[in-house]
Amino acid sequence: MDRLLGMRVFVRVVERGSFARAAQDLDLSATQASAHVADLERRLGTKLLNRTTRKVSVTADGRAYYDRAARILRDIEDAENEVSSRQGVLRGTLRVDAPPLFARAVLIPALPAFLGAHPGLTLDLRLRDQLSDLVGEGIDCAIRVAKLADSSLVARRLGGTRLVTLAAPEYLASKPAPRTPEELAGHNCIGFRLAHLGAAAPWLFRRAGERVVIEPKGNLMCDTGEAHLAAAIAGVGVIQTLSIVTMGLVGSGRLVTLLDDWSSAGPPMSLVYAPGKPVPAKIRAFADFVLSVCPSVPT
């Protein structure tokens, strides 16, 4: 059997956690996918996967082989893309990690134009609030809305953000809107738990040289941006989040901004990817696209 196809099937089984799902992705039958991996194991003389009727898990040898095989397949894809891009054509799969709220509010509404311009490209969009391991997880690039820690990754700045404080009209119907950050002590403030702190992110306010930091207090804390925003829309209480993910909700009247004269700069937005020369054409094209759709935010 074709060695490269066997490698591709094995990598997809590991990533999808299932022979059936991997086979579907590759337009094979589950029996064919299993045969390709079995042939690969015979050639290598080792077991790569543990199979049961309910679960597929990777052996130690399988994990080591996966890391190298996934890298080889990405290099082949990059080489093909580099040649195709000289003809103005992008092909293959671009794996992108992005925060769910940013993707919903900014990225996804603009995708038809990007994907329409590159019909040979498949976008594998992975949405999560937690930071990912790009190299370890085989991700091509990631959108980060955070102050970046020192790392070997290359970062392309996309712009700034602003923090806004909001609540639903239904919530404010029973409580007067706060006039100062200190008056938030009388409100139900919905916290957003930061994984690296294990606690709610502090709320920051600035006005004419003044700086106020508030620890949000309330009866709800969330660990995903989607839940955090949904709770505010439902009228549970007050939140502080990024203006770029709430502009549509404010415009439709579902949320109301509070303490507008106490706005503050938020974390920067960046596109990060692993170093390498040349930068794959699909990453360059995606970076240009994201930069074009990110709203200009004064900081």
C-alpha positions in Angstrom: 0.0 0.0 0.0 1.1 3.6 -0.6 3.4 4.6 2.2 2.3 8.3 2.2 -1.4 7.4 2.2 -0.8 5.1 5.2 0.9 7.9 7.0 -1.9 10.3 6.2 -4.5 7.8 7.4 -2.7 7.2 10.7 -2.3 10.9 11.4 -6.0 11.6 10.7 -7.0 8.7 12.9 -5.0 10.2 15.8 -6.4 13.6 15.2 -10.0 12.5 14.9 -9.8 9.7 17.5 -11.7 7.3 15.3 -11.2 5.2 12.2 -14.7 5.9 11.0 -14.3 9.7 11.2 -10.8 9.6 9.7 -12.1 7.4 6.8 -14.9 9.8 6.1 -12.5 12.7 6.0 -10.3 10.8 3.5 -13.1 9.4 1.4 -12.2 5.8 2.4 -14.1 3.0 4.1 -13.4 2.3 7.7 -12.1 -1.1 6.6 -9.6 0.5 4.2 -8.4 3.0 6.8 -7.8 0.1 9.3 -5.9 -1.8 6.6 -3.7 1.1 5.8 -2.7 1.5 9.5 -2.2 -2.2 10.0 0.1 -2.2 6.9 2.0 0.7 8.4 2.4 -1.1 11.8 3.7 -4.2 10.0 6.3 -2.2 8.1 7.5 -0.4 11.2 7.4 -3.5 13.3 5.5 -1.9 16.2 2.0 -1.2 17.4 1.0 2.5 16.8 -2.6 2.3 18.1 -4.5 0.5 20.8 -8.0 -0.5 19.4 -11.1 -1.5 21.3 -14.7 -1.5 20.1 -15.3 1.9 21.7 -12.0 3.7 21.7 -8.7 4.3 19.8 -5.7 5.4 21.8 -2.1 6.1 20.7 0.8 4.0 22.0 4.2 5.6 23.0 5.7 4.6 19.6 2.5 5.9 17.9 2.8 9.3 19.6 6.5 9.6 18.5 5.7 8.5 15.0 2.7 10.9 14.8 4.8 13.9 15.7 7.2 13.2 12.9 4.6 12.1 10.4 2.3 15.1 11.0 5.3 17.4 10.4 6.3 15.6 7.2 2.8 15.9 5.8 2.6 19.6 6.7 6.0 20.1 5.0 4.7 18.4 1.8 1.5 20.5 1.9 3.5 23.7 2.4 5.8 22.8 -0.5 2.8 22.2 -2.8 1.2 25.4 -1.6 4.3 27.4 -2.2 4.5 26.3 -5.8 0.7 26.8 -6.3 0.8 30.2 -4.8 3.2 31.4 -7.5 0.3 30.8 -9.8 -2.0 32.7 -7.4 -3.6 29.5 -6.1 -3.8 28.4 -2.5 -4.5 24.7 -1.8 -4.7 22.3 1.1 -5.8 22.9 4.7 -5.2 25.8 6.9 -5.6 25.0 10.6 -6.4 28.1 12.6 -7.0 28.5 16.4 -9.1 31.5 17.4 -11.2 32.7 20.4 -14.8 31.9 19.9 -16.2 35.4 20.5 -13.8 37.0 18.1 -14.5 34.3 15.5 -18.3 34.8 15.9 -18.3 38.6 15.8 -15.4 39.4 13.4 -13.9 36.4 11.6 -16.8 34.2 10.5 -19.0 37.0 9.0 -16.1 37.8 6.7 -15.2 34.3 5.7 -17.3 34.0 2.5 -15.1 36.5 0.8 -11.9 34.9 1.9 -13.0 31.3 1.1 -14.5 32.4 -2.2 -11.2 34.0 -3.2 -9.4 30.7 -2.4 -11.6 27.8 -3.5 -8.8 25.3 -3.2 -8.2 26.1 0.5 -10.0 24.4 3.4 -10.1 26.2 6.7 -10.0 24.0 9.8 -11.2 26.5 12.4 -10.7 25.5 16.0 -12.4 27.7 18.5 -11.4 27.9 22.2 -10.6 30.4 24.9 -7.6 28.5 26.2 -4.2 28.9 24.5 -3.1 26.0 22.4 0.3 24.4 21.6 0.6 25.3 17.9 3.5 23.0 17.1 2.3 20.1 19.3 -1.2 20.2 17.9 -0.3 20.8 14.3 -1.9 24.2 14.1 -0.7 26.6 11.4 -1.5 29.9 13.1 -3.6 31.3 15.9 -5.4 34.5 16.7 -4.5 35.7 20.2 -6.2 38.4 22.1 -3.8 38.7 25.0 -0.4 40.1 26.0 1.9 37.6 24.5 4.5 35.8 26.6 8.0 35.4 25.3 8.2 32.4 23.0 9.7 31.2 19.8 6.5 32.0 17.9 6.4 34.8 15.3 3.7 37.4 16.1 2.0 39.8 13.6 0.2 42.6 15.4 -3.4 42.9 14.2 -4.4 45.9 16.4 -5.6 47.0 19.8 -8.8 46.4 21.7 -10.9 48.3 24.2 -12.6 47.1 27.3 -16.3 47.9 27.8 -18.7 47.4 30.6 -22.2 46.2 29.7 -25.5 44.9 30.9 -28.9 44.0 29.4 -31.8 46.5 29.5 -33.7 43.9 31.5 -31.1 43.8 34.2 -30.9 47.6 34.4 -34.7 47.9 34.7 -34.4 46.8 38.3 -31.1 48.5 39.2 -29.9 52.0 38.5 -26.9 52.1 36.1 -23.6 52.7 38.0 -22.1 56.2 37.6 -18.6 55.3 38.9 -16.6 52.0 39.0 -17.1 52.0 42.8 -20.9 51.7 42.4 -20.4 48.3 40.8 -20.2 47.0 44.4 -24.0 47.3 44.4 -24.3 45.2 41.2 -24.1 41.5 40.2 -20.8 41.4 38.4 -20.3 38.3 36.3 -16.7 37.2 36.5 -14.6 35.6 33.7 -12.2 33.0 35.1 -8.7 33.1 33.8 -7.2 29.6 33.5 -3.7 30.7 34.5 -5.0 32.6 37.6 -7.8 30.2 38.6 -9.8 33.4 39.5 -11.8 36.1 37.9 -10.0 38.7 35.7 -9.9 42.1 37.4 -11.8 44.9 35.8 -9.8 47.9 34.7 -11.1 51.5 34.3 -9.3 54.7 33.3 -10.4 58.3 33.0 -8.3 61.4 32.7 -5.3 60.0 34.5 -7.3 58.1 37.1 -6.9 54.3 37.2 -9.4 52.0 39.1 -9.2 48.3 39.4 -12.3 46.4 40.6 -12.5 42.7 41.6 -15.9 41.6 40.2 -18.2 40.2 42.8 -21.4 38.4 42.0 -23.2 35.0 42.0 -21.8 33.7 38.7 -18.4 33.1 37.2 -17.8 31.7 33.7 -14.7 30.1 32.1 -15.7 30.7 28.4 -16.3 33.9 26.6 -19.5 32.6 25.1 -21.1 31.7 28.4 -19.9 35.0 29.9 -21.6 37.0 27.2 -24.7 34.9 27.1 -25.2 35.5 30.9 -25.1 39.2 30.3 -27.6 39.0 27.4 -29.9 36.9 29.7 -29.9 39.7 32.3 -27.9 37.9 35.0 -25.7 40.9 35.6 -22.9 43.2 34.4 -19.8 42.1 32.5 -16.6 43.7 31.2 -15.4 42.4 27.9 -14.0 43.6 24.5 -15.8 46.1 22.4 -15.1 44.3 19.2 -17.2 41.3 20.2 -20.2 43.3 21.4 -20.6 46.1 18.9 -23.5 44.3 17.1 -25.2 43.5 20.4 -25.0 47.1 21.5 -26.2 48.3 18.1 -29.3 46.1 18.3 -30.1 47.2 21.9 -29.6 43.8 23.4 -26.8 45.2 25.6 -26.2 48.7 27.0 -22.7 50.1 27.6 -22.0 51.5 31.1 -19.4 53.9 32.5 -18.5 55.1 29.0 -16.2 57.8 30.3 -14.3 55.1 32.2 -13.2 53.0 29.2 -9.8 51.4 29.1 -7.4 49.8 26.6 -7.6 46.0 26.4 -5.1 43.4 25.3 -3.5 43.5 21.9 -4.6 41.3 19.0 -2.0 39.2 17.2 -1.7 36.4 14.7 1.0 34.0 15.8 2.7 31.1 13.9 5.8 29.0 14.1 9.0 30.5 12.7 10.2 29.4 9.3 11.4 30.8 6.0 9.6 31.3 3.8 6.3 31.8 5.6 3.7 29.6 3.9 1.6 31.5 1.4 -1.6 30.3 3.0 -0.6 31.9 6.4 0.4 35.2 4.7 -2.9 35.3 2.9 -4.9 34.6 6.0 -2.9 37.2 8.0 -3.7 39.8 5.4 -7.3 38.9 5.5 -7.6 39.0 9.3 -5.8 42.4 9.3 -8.3 43.7 6.8 -11.4 42.8 8.8 -10.2 43.7 12.3 -11.9 47.0 13.3 -9.7 50.0 14.0 -9.8 50.5 17.7 -8.3 53.6 19.4 -6.0 52.7 22.3 
